Amino acid sequence: MLLHAWRIGLRNVKLETDNIESYRIVSGCTSAFVTTLLIEDLLELMNRRWSVQLRHISRVQNVVVDKLAALSRAKDMGELVWCDPPGEVLDALHNDRFAFNSVTM
């Protein structure tokens, strides 16, 4: 997603992850030295001339994204942008909306 944001010209991005280990590595919150191609690519992207804010969120807050990722892997869709949410995530979107509204009221 970060690479897609760069390609379409977005220069102020908020990146959320529910993977605490990845968050700690990329944000420098750990002294562990971990190097993988994925981490190197992510750090290279984040260090380009743009603003990327990284934030950790709970897995409960990330249900829709997890469902979209699983859907794209299951159907081998590659890189894809939906204009409308697929039916498989509508229930999760509704639950997110309900939870958000109940917290903000």
Secondary structure, DSSP 8 states (H G I E B T S, - for coil): -HHHHHHTT--EEEEEES-HHHHHHHHT--------HHHHHHHHHHTSSSEEEEEE--GGGGHHHHHHHHHHHHTT--S---SS--GGGHHHHHHHHHHHHHHH-
